[in-house]
Amino acid sequence: MLGIIISIATIFVLISISIGLQSAVEEQFRQLGADKFFIIPKGQLGAPGTGGAVELTITDVEAIEKVGGIKSVSYITAANAKIESGDKAVYTMVAGFPSDKIDVFEEISSYKPDEGRMLEKSDSGEVMIGSQFKYNNILGKPMRAGGKIIINGKVFKIKTVLQSLGNPSDDKMVYMYIDDLKEISNIGNRIDQIIVQIDSGEDIKEIAEKVDKKLKSERGVDEKTKDFEILTPEELLGSFGSILNIITAFLAGIAAISLLVGGIGIMNTMYTSVLERTREIGVMKAVGAKNSDILYLFLIESGILGLIGGAIGAALGYSVAKTIEIIVTKQLATTLLRAAAPAYLVLGCLAFAFLAGAISGIWPAWRASKIKIVDALRYE
């Protein structure tokens, strides 16, 4: 049963983590809301601040604001900065956004204050810091609301310590107003991401198409030379789901090799069992057992071997998946990787293991059913 146990445990871990990761990501997108979409420069491979050959500017924001059906337009620009406190320094991302759009930022980020309060329009020279500055002591000691840190040589007051989002990169970010960011970095008029919030009742796809048309006109590009991308939550989720499914299928294919090995093991075990119980088969046939009875007996037995292996494998798989979740949560400070064990996954693994065992036992069972009574009773 070892092959079945290993293969089912592997498959369970892969699918469990995949389901947990997908539900965590879906939850993040639900928090964004269905009334917002994002515009990024083409060629930006990572998060805001990672840069690219193309840049968006405030001119693009002003053009988008002229499109009908839009409630609000905000934007984010990020830059790498040196953060200091005492004799300790780290380099991390600092993001800036317009002071009159703090409400849009709060909605898309899902941040809530752990200490202090969210920035207000008049809070120039003040920052919001991620939870790792307080709980992971990345500056050597816990940073608290009301304290001060030095960013690129300029002193800023800590207005807010933000609650953890479970994503290490987000929980290590520093947020400030865009005017403050321009003073300490050379971002110029660059914008890394534009956030568009539509009016209630509007169709997000229709508005996205209007914005796409407007920006192409403003930037002097066509469909072939378009240098920006518009991402709706649906598209982002779809892209992520496709990538996750491909990775899961690939790894499940590798796990299927273990299942094949397990199936061969069960076939060998059942074949040996047929040889050892040849006289027993003869006695059963002598007292009236049909060939089909013998066939079903061995098929069920091999299926039960697979089922027991599947049950142990599922239990082992869940334990491994849960261990991975705990390790990742503690070491990487992220809650995105979760172990999920829905009923359909457990039952599916058990049914799959039973079926694998039964299929593996077909040939030995058929061979057992074809043994002649006289030969079986004579067998030593």
Short mmCIF file of the C-alpha atoms (twelve columns), coordinates in Angstrom:
data_MODEL
# 
_entry.id   MODEL 
# 
loop_
_atom_site.group_PDB 
_atom_site.id 
_atom_site.type_symbol 
_atom_site.label_atom_id 
_atom_site.label_alt_id 
_atom_site.label_comp_id 
_atom_site.label_asym_id 
_atom_site.label_seq_id 
_atom_site.Cartn_x 
_atom_site.Cartn_y 
_atom_site.Cartn_z 
_atom_site.pdbx_PDB_model_num 
ATOM 1   C CA . MET A 1   0.000   0.000   0.000   1 
ATOM 2   C CA . LEU A 2   3.027   2.297   0.378   1 
ATOM 3   C CA . GLY A 3   2.870   3.511   -3.231  1 
ATOM 4   C CA . ILE A 4   -0.835  4.348   -2.866  1 
ATOM 5   C CA . ILE A 5   -0.200  6.130   0.467   1 
ATOM 6   C CA . ILE A 6   2.596   8.266   -0.997  1 
ATOM 7   C CA . SER A 7   0.706   9.136   -4.187  1 
ATOM 8   C CA . ILE A 8   -2.574  10.005  -2.441  1 
ATOM 9   C CA . ALA A 9   -0.710  12.049  0.200   1 
ATOM 10  C CA . THR A 10  1.145   13.943  -2.547  1 
ATOM 11  C CA . ILE A 11  -2.021  14.587  -4.555  1 
ATOM 12  C CA . PHE A 12  -3.882  15.661  -1.393  1 
ATOM 13  C CA . VAL A 13  -1.139  18.145  -0.418  1 
ATOM 14  C CA . LEU A 14  -1.004  19.668  -3.907  1 
ATOM 15  C CA . ILE A 15  -4.760  20.065  -4.294  1 
ATOM 16  C CA . SER A 16  -5.272  21.161  -0.678  1 
ATOM 17  C CA . ILE A 17  -2.682  23.946  -0.950  1 
ATOM 18  C CA . SER A 18  -4.023  24.941  -4.389  1 
ATOM 19  C CA . ILE A 19  -7.609  25.219  -3.103  1 
ATOM 20  C CA . GLY A 20  -6.460  27.154  -0.031  1 
ATOM 21  C CA . LEU A 21  -4.324  29.518  -2.106  1 
ATOM 22  C CA . GLN A 22  -7.111  30.101  -4.617  1 
ATOM 23  C CA . SER A 23  -9.682  30.857  -1.894  1 
ATOM 24  C CA . ALA A 24  -7.231  33.269  -0.216  1 
ATOM 25  C CA . VAL A 25  -6.638  35.101  -3.498  1 
ATOM 26  C CA . GLU A 26  -10.384 35.211  -4.251  1 
ATOM 27  C CA . GLU A 27  -10.904 36.712  -0.827  1 
ATOM 28  C CA . GLN A 28  -8.328  39.404  -1.625  1 
ATOM 29  C CA . PHE A 29  -10.136 40.235  -4.866  1 
ATOM 30  C CA . ARG A 30  -13.495 40.360  -3.098  1 
ATOM 31  C CA . GLN A 31  -12.018 42.937  -0.749  1 
ATOM 32  C CA . LEU A 32  -11.021 45.042  -3.756  1 
ATOM 33  C CA . GLY A 33  -14.656 45.175  -4.802  1 
ATOM 34  C CA . ALA A 34  -16.222 44.697  -8.216  1 
ATOM 35  C CA . ASP A 35  -16.304 48.439  -8.965  1 
ATOM 36  C CA . LYS A 36  -12.582 49.027  -9.575  1 
ATOM 37  C CA . PHE A 37  -10.070 48.232  -12.278 1 
ATOM 38  C CA . PHE A 38  -6.375  48.960  -12.681 1 
ATOM 39  C CA . ILE A 39  -4.162  50.434  -15.377 1 
ATOM 40  C CA . ILE A 40  -0.450  49.673  -15.494 1 
ATOM 41  C CA . PRO A 41  2.274   50.414  -18.056 1 
ATOM 42  C CA . LYS A 42  3.006   47.547  -20.427 1 
ATOM 43  C CA . GLY A 43  6.200   45.778  -19.481 1 
ATOM 44  C CA . GLN A 44  5.791   46.266  -15.723 1 
ATOM 45  C CA . LEU A 45  6.445   42.735  -14.584 1 
ATOM 46  C CA . GLY A 46  5.996   43.160  -10.858 1 
ATOM 47  C CA . ALA A 47  4.381   45.379  -8.285  1 
ATOM 48  C CA . PRO A 48  4.316   49.197  -8.538  1 
ATOM 49  C CA . GLY A 49  7.833   50.569  -8.447  1 
ATOM 50  C CA . THR A 50  9.434   47.703  -10.360 1 
ATOM 51  C CA . GLY A 51  9.522   49.945  -13.394 1 
ATOM 52  C CA . GLY A 52  9.505   49.396  -17.132 1 
ATOM 53  C CA . ALA A 53  10.302  51.062  -20.428 1 
ATOM 54  C CA . VAL A 54  6.885   52.792  -20.482 1 
ATOM 55  C CA . GLU A 55  5.540   55.276  -17.941 1 
ATOM 56  C CA . LEU A 56  2.090   56.535  -17.064 1 
ATOM 57  C CA . THR A 57  1.785   60.179  -15.974 1 
ATOM 58  C CA . ILE A 58  -0.667  62.588  -14.352 1 
ATOM 59  C CA . THR A 59  -1.804  63.538  -17.884 1 
ATOM 60  C CA . ASP A 60  -3.234  60.025  -18.264 1 
ATOM 61  C CA . VAL A 61  -5.098  60.400  -14.961 1 
ATOM 62  C CA . GLU A 62  -6.636  63.684  -16.125 1 
ATOM 63  C CA . ALA A 63  -7.718  62.062  -19.410 1 
ATOM 64  C CA . ILE A 64  -9.395  59.167  -17.595 1 
ATOM 65  C CA . GLU A 65  -11.301 61.538  -15.298 1 
ATOM 66  C CA . LYS A 66  -13.088 62.921  -18.382 1 
ATOM 67  C CA . VAL A 67  -14.665 59.534  -19.192 1 
ATOM 68  C CA . GLY A 68  -18.313 59.240  -18.154 1 
ATOM 69  C CA . GLY A 69  -19.430 56.697  -15.546 1 
ATOM 70  C CA . ILE A 70  -16.334 57.082  -13.369 1 
ATOM 71  C CA . LYS A 71  -16.700 57.900  -9.694  1 
ATOM 72  C CA . SER A 72  -13.052 58.395  -8.763  1 
ATOM 73  C CA . VAL A 73  -9.521  58.008  -10.137 1 
ATOM 74  C CA . SER A 74  -6.500  57.537  -7.912  1 
ATOM 75  C CA . TYR A 75  -2.948  56.375  -8.475  1 
ATOM 76  C CA . ILE A 76  0.096   54.913  -6.750  1 
ATOM 77  C CA . THR A 77  3.793   55.465  -7.354  1 
ATOM 78  C CA . ALA A 78  6.436   53.474  -5.537  1 
ATOM 79  C CA . ALA A 79  10.184  53.795  -5.074  1 
ATOM 80  C CA . ASN A 80  12.866  51.910  -3.204  1 
ATOM 81  C CA . ALA A 81  14.075  53.824  -0.147  1 
ATOM 82  C CA . LYS A 82  16.459  53.566  2.791   1 
ATOM 83  C CA . ILE A 83  14.587  53.397  6.090   1 
ATOM 84  C CA . GLU A 84  16.571  54.174  9.244   1 
ATOM 85  C CA . SER A 85  16.049  54.184  12.975  1 
ATOM 86  C CA . GLY A 86  19.019  54.559  15.294  1 
ATOM 87  C CA . ASP A 87  21.929  52.602  13.846  1 
ATOM 88  C CA . LYS A 88  19.710  50.128  11.989  1 
ATOM 89  C CA . ALA A 89  18.747  50.549  8.309   1 
ATOM 90  C CA . VAL A 90  16.754  48.525  5.748   1 
ATOM 91  C CA . TYR A 91  15.838  49.072  2.113   1 
ATOM 92  C CA . THR A 92  12.187  48.613  1.257   1 
ATOM 93  C CA . MET A 93  9.447   49.981  -0.989  1 
ATOM 94  C CA . VAL A 94  7.765   53.293  -0.208  1 
ATOM 95  C CA . ALA A 95  4.477   54.044  -1.957  1 
ATOM 96  C CA . GLY A 96  2.924   57.454  -2.493  1 
ATOM 97  C CA . PHE A 97  -0.672  58.350  -3.333  1 
ATOM 98  C CA . PRO A 98  -2.620  61.629  -3.637  1 
ATOM 99  C CA . SER A 99  -3.834  63.106  -0.342  1 
ATOM 100 C CA . ASP A 100 -7.343  63.720  -1.669  1 
ATOM 101 C CA . LYS A 101 -7.819  60.028  -2.594  1 
ATOM 102 C CA . ILE A 102 -7.111  58.352  0.747   1 
ATOM 103 C CA . ASP A 103 -10.576 56.715  0.681   1 
ATOM 104 C CA . VAL A 104 -9.809  54.871  -2.582  1 
ATOM 105 C CA . PHE A 105 -6.473  53.709  -1.165  1 
ATOM 106 C CA . GLU A 106 -8.182  52.324  1.951   1 
ATOM 107 C CA . GLU A 107 -10.671 50.391  -0.182  1 
ATOM 108 C CA . ILE A 108 -8.171  48.749  -2.524  1 
ATOM 109 C CA . SER A 109 -5.604  47.951  0.154   1 
ATOM 110 C CA . SER A 110 -8.010  46.658  2.839   1 
ATOM 111 C CA . TYR A 111 -5.616  48.091  5.428   1 
ATOM 112 C CA . LYS A 112 -6.859  48.922  8.899   1 
ATOM 113 C CA . PRO A 113 -4.900  50.688  11.655  1 
ATOM 114 C CA . ASP A 114 -3.273  48.522  14.306  1 
ATOM 115 C CA . GLU A 115 -2.048  51.677  16.067  1 
ATOM 116 C CA . GLY A 116 -2.905  55.306  15.407  1 
ATOM 117 C CA . ARG A 117 -5.314  56.332  12.629  1 
ATOM 118 C CA . MET A 118 -5.259  56.432  8.824   1 
ATOM 119 C CA . LEU A 119 -3.722  59.479  7.175   1 
ATOM 120 C CA . GLU A 120 -5.899  62.524  6.605   1 
ATOM 121 C CA . LYS A 121 -5.486  65.341  4.076   1 
ATOM 122 C CA . SER A 122 -3.487  67.541  6.443   1 
ATOM 123 C CA . ASP A 123 -1.015  64.827  7.473   1 
ATOM 124 C CA . SER A 124 1.917   65.938  5.328   1 
ATOM 125 C CA . GLY A 125 5.290   64.669  6.583   1 
ATOM 126 C CA . GLU A 126 3.667   61.634  8.221   1 
ATOM 127 C CA . VAL A 127 3.655   57.993  7.152   1 
ATOM 128 C CA . MET A 128 1.861   54.692  7.616   1 
ATOM 129 C CA . ILE A 129 4.082   51.663  8.142   1 
ATOM 130 C CA . GLY A 130 3.462   47.929  7.679   1 
ATOM 131 C CA . SER A 131 3.043   45.530  10.586  1 
ATOM 132 C CA . GLN A 132 6.532   44.026  10.197  1 
ATOM 133 C CA . PHE A 133 8.090   47.249  11.493  1 
ATOM 134 C CA . LYS A 134 6.298   46.622  14.779  1 
ATOM 135 C CA . TYR A 135 6.069   42.852  15.128  1 
ATOM 136 C CA . ASN A 136 9.133   41.605  13.218  1 
ATOM 137 C CA . ASN A 137 11.525  44.290  14.482  1 
ATOM 138 C CA . ILE A 138 13.079  44.806  11.041  1 
ATOM 139 C CA . LEU A 139 14.613  48.035  12.369  1 
ATOM 140 C CA . GLY A 140 15.967  46.354  15.478  1 
ATOM 141 C CA . LYS A 141 13.090  47.381  17.749  1 
ATOM 142 C CA . PRO A 142 9.294   47.713  17.486  1 
ATOM 143 C CA . MET A 143 8.221   50.869  15.636  1 
ATOM 144 C CA . ARG A 144 5.136   52.463  17.215  1 
ATOM 145 C CA . ALA A 145 2.632   55.125  16.202  1 
ATOM 146 C CA . GLY A 146 3.921   58.528  17.308  1 
ATOM 147 C CA . GLY A 147 7.538   57.559  16.793  1 
ATOM 148 C CA . LYS A 148 9.855   58.731  14.027  1 
ATOM 149 C CA . ILE A 149 11.827  57.116  11.216  1 
ATOM 150 C CA . ILE A 150 14.261  58.498  8.636   1 
ATOM 151 C CA . ILE A 151 13.448  57.847  4.969   1 
ATOM 152 C CA . ASN A 152 16.150  58.748  2.444   1 
ATOM 153 C CA . GLY A 153 17.612  61.192  4.953   1 
ATOM 154 C CA . LYS A 154 14.358  62.963  5.876   1 
ATOM 155 C CA . VAL A 155 12.597  62.514  9.232   1 
ATOM 156 C CA . PHE A 156 8.945   61.393  9.130   1 
ATOM 157 C CA . LYS A 157 6.472   60.912  11.952  1 
ATOM 158 C CA . ILE A 158 4.763   57.518  12.163  1 
ATOM 159 C CA . LYS A 159 1.037   58.227  12.077  1 
ATOM 160 C CA . THR A 160 -0.158  54.647  11.697  1 
ATOM 161 C CA . VAL A 161 1.011   51.090  12.193  1 
ATOM 162 C CA . LEU A 162 -1.110  49.035  9.808   1 
ATOM 163 C CA . GLN A 163 -2.623  45.653  10.525  1 
ATOM 164 C CA . SER A 164 -1.067  42.683  8.762   1 
ATOM 165 C CA . LEU A 165 -2.456  41.641  5.383   1 
ATOM 166 C CA . GLY A 166 -0.573  38.357  5.506   1 
ATOM 167 C CA . ASN A 167 1.619   39.314  2.543   1 
ATOM 168 C CA . PRO A 168 5.279   39.959  3.506   1 
ATOM 169 C CA . SER A 169 5.876   42.566  0.782   1 
ATOM 170 C CA . ASP A 170 2.755   44.538  1.770   1 
ATOM 171 C CA . ASP A 171 3.469   44.241  5.480   1 
ATOM 172 C CA . LYS A 172 6.936   45.773  4.955   1 
ATOM 173 C CA . MET A 173 5.703   48.759  2.913   1 
ATOM 174 C CA . VAL A 174 5.714   52.414  3.947   1 
ATOM 175 C CA . TYR A 175 2.924   54.684  2.679   1 
ATOM 176 C CA . MET A 176 2.973   58.468  2.377   1 
ATOM 177 C CA . TYR A 177 1.487   61.224  0.279   1 
ATOM 178 C CA . ILE A 178 2.839   61.591  -3.248  1 
ATOM 179 C CA . ASP A 179 4.167   65.106  -2.609  1 
ATOM 180 C CA . ASP A 180 6.310   63.790  0.255   1 
ATOM 181 C CA . LEU A 181 7.557   60.934  -1.936  1 
ATOM 182 C CA . LYS A 182 8.611   63.386  -4.659  1 
ATOM 183 C CA . GLU A 183 10.745  65.257  -2.114  1 
ATOM 184 C CA . ILE A 184 12.781  62.195  -1.136  1 
ATOM 185 C CA . SER A 185 13.029  60.384  -4.489  1 
ATOM 186 C CA . ASN A 186 13.410  61.117  -8.170  1 
ATOM 187 C CA . ILE A 187 10.084  59.668  -9.335  1 
ATOM 188 C CA . GLY A 188 9.239   62.831  -11.283 1 
ATOM 189 C CA . ASN A 189 5.778   62.539  -12.842 1 
ATOM 190 C CA . ARG A 190 5.904   58.752  -13.099 1 
ATOM 191 C CA . ILE A 191 2.797   56.805  -12.070 1 
ATOM 192 C CA . ASP A 192 3.040   53.050  -11.561 1 
ATOM 193 C CA . GLN A 193 -0.608  52.172  -11.208 1 
ATOM 194 C CA . ILE A 194 -3.898  53.985  -11.822 1 
ATOM 195 C CA . ILE A 195 -6.988  52.869  -9.927  1 
ATOM 196 C CA . VAL A 196 -10.369 53.611  -11.482 1 
ATOM 197 C CA . GLN A 197 -13.574 53.353  -9.446  1 
ATOM 198 C CA . ILE A 198 -16.806 53.315  -11.451 1 
ATOM 199 C CA . ASP A 199 -20.185 54.759  -10.532 1 
ATOM 200 C CA . SER A 200 -22.766 52.479  -8.940  1 
ATOM 201 C CA . GLY A 201 -24.785 50.568  -11.545 1 
ATOM 202 C CA . GLU A 202 -22.214 50.975  -14.332 1 
ATOM 203 C CA . ASP A 203 -20.815 48.003  -16.240 1 
ATOM 204 C CA . ILE A 204 -17.111 47.643  -15.435 1 
ATOM 205 C CA . LYS A 205 -16.286 46.120  -18.839 1 
ATOM 206 C CA . GLU A 206 -17.970 48.955  -20.732 1 
ATOM 207 C CA . ILE A 207 -16.190 51.622  -18.680 1 
ATOM 208 C CA . ALA A 208 -12.869 49.782  -19.100 1 
ATOM 209 C CA . GLU A 209 -13.371 49.791  -22.886 1 
ATOM 210 C CA . LYS A 210 -14.137 53.528  -22.866 1 
ATOM 211 C CA . VAL A 211 -11.004 54.220  -20.801 1 
ATOM 212 C CA . ASP A 212 -8.962  52.009  -23.129 1 
ATOM 213 C CA . LYS A 213 -10.182 53.993  -26.144 1 
ATOM 214 C CA . LYS A 214 -9.558  57.341  -24.409 1 
ATOM 215 C CA . LEU A 215 -6.019  56.458  -23.359 1 
ATOM 216 C CA . LYS A 216 -5.094  55.139  -26.790 1 
ATOM 217 C CA . SER A 217 -6.234  58.437  -28.264 1 
ATOM 218 C CA . GLU A 218 -4.359  60.526  -25.660 1 
ATOM 219 C CA . ARG A 219 -1.138  58.514  -25.931 1 
ATOM 220 C CA . GLY A 220 -1.271  58.265  -29.728 1 
ATOM 221 C CA . VAL A 221 -1.209  54.469  -29.908 1 
ATOM 222 C CA . ASP A 222 -3.357  51.804  -31.543 1 
ATOM 223 C CA . GLU A 223 -4.143  48.212  -30.626 1 
ATOM 224 C CA . LYS A 224 -0.788  46.984  -31.932 1 
ATOM 225 C CA . THR A 225 1.358   49.676  -30.323 1 
ATOM 226 C CA . LYS A 226 -0.653  50.005  -27.084 1 
ATOM 227 C CA . ASP A 227 1.763   50.610  -24.198 1 
ATOM 228 C CA . PHE A 228 -0.562  50.097  -21.227 1 
ATOM 229 C CA . GLU A 229 -2.750  47.345  -19.812 1 
ATOM 230 C CA . ILE A 230 -6.173  47.492  -18.196 1 
ATOM 231 C CA . LEU A 231 -6.819  44.797  -15.619 1 
ATOM 232 C CA . THR A 232 -10.263 44.100  -14.187 1 
ATOM 233 C CA . PRO A 233 -10.581 41.924  -11.052 1 
ATOM 234 C CA . GLU A 234 -12.178 39.211  -13.177 1 
ATOM 235 C CA . GLU A 235 -9.233  39.129  -15.589 1 
ATOM 236 C CA . LEU A 236 -6.679  39.138  -12.783 1 
ATOM 237 C CA . LEU A 237 -8.441  36.265  -11.026 1 
ATOM 238 C CA . GLY A 238 -8.792  34.342  -14.287 1 
ATOM 239 C CA . SER A 239 -5.093  34.715  -15.110 1 
ATOM 240 C CA . PHE A 240 -4.066  33.605  -11.634 1 
ATOM 241 C CA . GLY A 241 -6.456  30.631  -11.765 1 
ATOM 242 C CA . SER A 242 -5.066  29.484  -15.134 1 
ATOM 243 C CA . ILE A 243 -1.459  29.623  -13.910 1 
ATOM 244 C CA . LEU A 244 -2.351  27.790  -10.697 1 
ATOM 245 C CA . ASN A 245 -4.227  25.063  -12.608 1 
ATOM 246 C CA . ILE A 246 -1.273  24.463  -14.953 1 
ATOM 247 C CA . ILE A 247 1.169   24.154  -12.039 1 
ATOM 248 C CA . THR A 248 -1.197  21.863  -10.108 1 
ATOM 249 C CA . ALA A 249 -1.787  19.636  -13.148 1 
ATOM 250 C CA . PHE A 250 1.959   19.345  -13.763 1 
ATOM 251 C CA . LEU A 251 2.700   18.382  -10.155 1 
ATOM 252 C CA . ALA A 252 -0.303  16.014  -10.043 1 
ATOM 253 C CA . GLY A 253 1.141   14.292  -13.123 1 
ATOM 254 C CA . ILE A 254 4.354   13.687  -11.209 1 
ATOM 255 C CA . ALA A 255 2.326   12.340  -8.269  1 
ATOM 256 C CA . ALA A 256 0.528   9.968   -10.671 1 
ATOM 257 C CA . ILE A 257 3.832   8.112   -11.144 1 
ATOM 258 C CA . SER A 258 3.672   7.153   -7.447  1 
ATOM 259 C CA . LEU A 259 0.098   5.992   -8.023  1 
ATOM 260 C CA . LEU A 260 1.268   3.766   -10.885 1 
ATOM 261 C CA . VAL A 261 3.956   2.269   -8.666  1 
ATOM 262 C CA . GLY A 262 1.344   1.695   -5.960  1 
ATOM 263 C CA . GLY A 263 -0.989  0.037   -8.464  1 
ATOM 264 C CA . ILE A 264 1.761   -2.332  -9.627  1 
ATOM 265 C CA . GLY A 265 2.476   -3.137  -5.978  1 
ATOM 266 C CA . ILE A 266 -1.177  -4.033  -5.347  1 
ATOM 267 C CA . MET A 267 -1.274  -6.130  -8.541  1 
ATOM 268 C CA . ASN A 268 1.782   -8.062  -7.384  1 
ATOM 269 C CA . THR A 269 0.318   -8.511  -3.884  1 
ATOM 270 C CA . MET A 270 -3.002  -9.785  -5.255  1 
ATOM 271 C CA . TYR A 271 -1.281  -12.139 -7.701  1 
ATOM 272 C CA . THR A 272 0.720   -13.626 -4.823  1 
ATOM 273 C CA . SER A 273 -2.509  -13.884 -2.815  1 
ATOM 274 C CA . VAL A 274 -4.153  -15.846 -5.645  1 
ATOM 275 C CA . LEU A 275 -1.264  -18.341 -5.663  1 
ATOM 276 C CA . GLU A 276 -1.336  -18.709 -1.860  1 
ATOM 277 C CA . ARG A 277 -5.102  -19.269 -1.791  1 
ATOM 278 C CA . THR A 278 -5.457  -21.591 -4.752  1 
ATOM 279 C CA . ARG A 279 -6.806  -24.493 -2.612  1 
ATOM 280 C CA . GLU A 280 -9.207  -22.067 -0.888  1 
ATOM 281 C CA . ILE A 281 -10.499 -20.977 -4.308  1 
ATOM 282 C CA . GLY A 282 -11.001 -24.630 -5.232  1 
ATOM 283 C CA . VAL A 283 -12.997 -25.283 -2.040  1 
ATOM 284 C CA . MET A 284 -15.203 -22.218 -2.671  1 
ATOM 285 C CA . LYS A 285 -15.909 -23.381 -6.207  1 
ATOM 286 C CA . ALA A 286 -16.605 -26.909 -4.987  1 
ATOM 287 C CA . VAL A 287 -19.338 -25.653 -2.649  1 
ATOM 288 C CA . GLY A 288 -21.011 -23.622 -5.390  1 
ATOM 289 C CA . ALA A 289 -19.077 -20.339 -5.816  1 
ATOM 290 C CA . LYS A 290 -19.297 -19.020 -9.391  1 
ATOM 291 C CA . ASN A 291 -16.426 -17.526 -11.365 1 
ATOM 292 C CA . SER A 292 -18.040 -14.090 -10.954 1 
ATOM 293 C CA . ASP A 293 -18.088 -14.571 -7.146  1 
ATOM 294 C CA . ILE A 294 -14.352 -15.253 -7.120  1 
ATOM 295 C CA . LEU A 295 -13.748 -12.323 -9.463  1 
ATOM 296 C CA . TYR A 296 -15.709 -9.878  -7.253  1 
ATOM 297 C CA . LEU A 297 -14.094 -11.223 -4.084  1 
ATOM 298 C CA . PHE A 298 -10.578 -10.419 -5.285  1 
ATOM 299 C CA . LEU A 299 -11.598 -7.138  -6.904  1 
ATOM 300 C CA . ILE A 300 -13.187 -5.912  -3.666  1 
ATOM 301 C CA . GLU A 301 -10.185 -7.064  -1.679  1 
ATOM 302 C CA . SER A 302 -7.753  -5.153  -3.911  1 
ATOM 303 C CA . GLY A 303 -10.081 -2.139  -3.813  1 
ATOM 304 C CA . ILE A 304 -10.079 -2.238  -0.004  1 
ATOM 305 C CA . LEU A 305 -6.271  -2.350  -0.024  1 
ATOM 306 C CA . GLY A 306 -6.347  0.805   -2.145  1 
ATOM 307 C CA . LEU A 307 -9.004  2.382   0.105   1 
ATOM 308 C CA . ILE A 308 -6.968  1.791   3.274   1 
ATOM 309 C CA . GLY A 309 -3.898  3.226   1.548   1 
ATOM 310 C CA . GLY A 310 -5.998  6.190   0.398   1 
ATOM 311 C CA . ALA A 311 -7.317  6.874   3.913   1 
ATOM 312 C CA . ILE A 312 -3.813  6.810   5.385   1 
ATOM 313 C CA . GLY A 313 -2.536  8.915   2.467   1 
ATOM 314 C CA . ALA A 314 -5.295  11.529  2.881   1 
ATOM 315 C CA . ALA A 315 -4.599  11.803  6.619   1 
ATOM 316 C CA . LEU A 316 -0.862  12.070  5.968   1 
ATOM 317 C CA . GLY A 317 -1.447  14.597  3.173   1 
ATOM 318 C CA . TYR A 318 -3.562  16.856  5.378   1 
ATOM 319 C CA . SER A 319 -0.939  16.708  8.136   1 
ATOM 320 C CA . VAL A 320 1.810   17.686  5.683   1 
ATOM 321 C CA . ALA A 321 -0.311  20.482  4.154   1 
ATOM 322 C CA . LYS A 322 -1.127  21.865  7.617   1 
ATOM 323 C CA . THR A 323 2.543   21.705  8.593   1 
ATOM 324 C CA . ILE A 324 3.473   23.650  5.435   1 
ATOM 325 C CA . GLU A 325 0.825   26.265  6.281   1 
ATOM 326 C CA . ILE A 326 2.175   26.705  9.827   1 
ATOM 327 C CA . ILE A 327 5.811   26.934  8.673   1 
ATOM 328 C CA . VAL A 328 5.003   29.450  5.910   1 
ATOM 329 C CA . THR A 329 2.859   31.547  8.277   1 
ATOM 330 C CA . LYS A 330 5.637   31.732  10.873  1 
ATOM 331 C CA . GLN A 331 8.666   32.040  8.589   1 
ATOM 332 C CA . LEU A 332 7.276   34.245  5.804   1 
ATOM 333 C CA . ALA A 333 4.544   36.058  7.779   1 
ATOM 334 C CA . THR A 334 1.918   35.340  5.123   1 
ATOM 335 C CA . THR A 335 -1.566  33.834  5.426   1 
ATOM 336 C CA . LEU A 336 -2.019  33.350  1.682   1 
ATOM 337 C CA . LEU A 337 -0.858  29.727  1.780   1 
ATOM 338 C CA . ARG A 338 -3.566  27.710  3.511   1 
ATOM 339 C CA . ALA A 339 -4.367  24.030  3.798   1 
ATOM 340 C CA . ALA A 340 -7.932  23.282  2.725   1 
ATOM 341 C CA . ALA A 341 -9.681  19.937  3.222   1 
ATOM 342 C CA . PRO A 342 -13.185 20.166  1.715   1 
ATOM 343 C CA . ALA A 343 -15.323 17.008  1.899   1 
ATOM 344 C CA . TYR A 344 -15.208 16.511  -1.862  1 
ATOM 345 C CA . LEU A 345 -11.390 16.382  -1.774  1 
ATOM 346 C CA . VAL A 346 -11.309 13.733  0.973   1 
ATOM 347 C CA . LEU A 347 -14.062 11.617  -0.627  1 
ATOM 348 C CA . GLY A 348 -12.490 12.077  -4.063  1 
ATOM 349 C CA . CYS A 349 -9.104  10.812  -2.821  1 
ATOM 350 C CA . LEU A 350 -10.717 7.800   -1.141  1 
ATOM 351 C CA . ALA A 351 -12.767 6.927   -4.233  1 
ATOM 352 C CA . PHE A 352 -9.729  7.405   -6.449  1 
ATOM 353 C CA . ALA A 353 -7.611  5.141   -4.224  1 
ATOM 354 C CA . PHE A 354 -10.324 2.442   -4.143  1 
ATOM 355 C CA . LEU A 355 -10.654 2.603   -7.924  1 
ATOM 356 C CA . ALA A 356 -6.877  2.453   -8.395  1 
ATOM 357 C CA . GLY A 357 -6.706  -0.607  -6.136  1 
ATOM 358 C CA . ALA A 358 -9.622  -2.335  -7.873  1 
ATOM 359 C CA . ILE A 359 -8.182  -1.695  -11.350 1 
ATOM 360 C CA . SER A 360 -4.814  -3.004  -10.201 1 
ATOM 361 C CA . GLY A 361 -6.514  -6.192  -9.032  1 
ATOM 362 C CA . ILE A 362 -8.405  -6.922  -12.268 1 
ATOM 363 C CA . TRP A 363 -5.821  -9.270  -13.761 1 
ATOM 364 C CA . PRO A 364 -5.149  -11.288 -10.563 1 
ATOM 365 C CA . ALA A 365 -8.925  -11.487 -9.916  1 
ATOM 366 C CA . TRP A 366 -9.626  -12.677 -13.463 1 
ATOM 367 C CA . ARG A 367 -6.848  -15.264 -13.143 1 
ATOM 368 C CA . ALA A 368 -8.316  -16.494 -9.843  1 
ATOM 369 C CA . SER A 369 -11.785 -16.851 -11.362 1 
ATOM 370 C CA . LYS A 370 -10.440 -19.036 -14.189 1 
ATOM 371 C CA . ILE A 371 -8.741  -21.620 -11.931 1 
ATOM 372 C CA . LYS A 372 -10.245 -25.107 -12.450 1 
ATOM 373 C CA . ILE A 373 -11.686 -26.844 -9.375  1 
ATOM 374 C CA . VAL A 374 -9.644  -30.042 -9.805  1 
ATOM 375 C CA . ASP A 375 -6.352  -28.165 -10.278 1 
ATOM 376 C CA . ALA A 376 -7.115  -25.926 -7.314  1 
ATOM 377 C CA . LEU A 377 -7.917  -28.792 -4.909  1 
ATOM 378 C CA . ARG A 378 -4.742  -30.621 -5.988  1 
ATOM 379 C CA . TYR A 379 -2.580  -27.496 -5.510  1 
ATOM 380 C CA . GLU A 380 -0.015  -27.663 -2.686  1 
# 
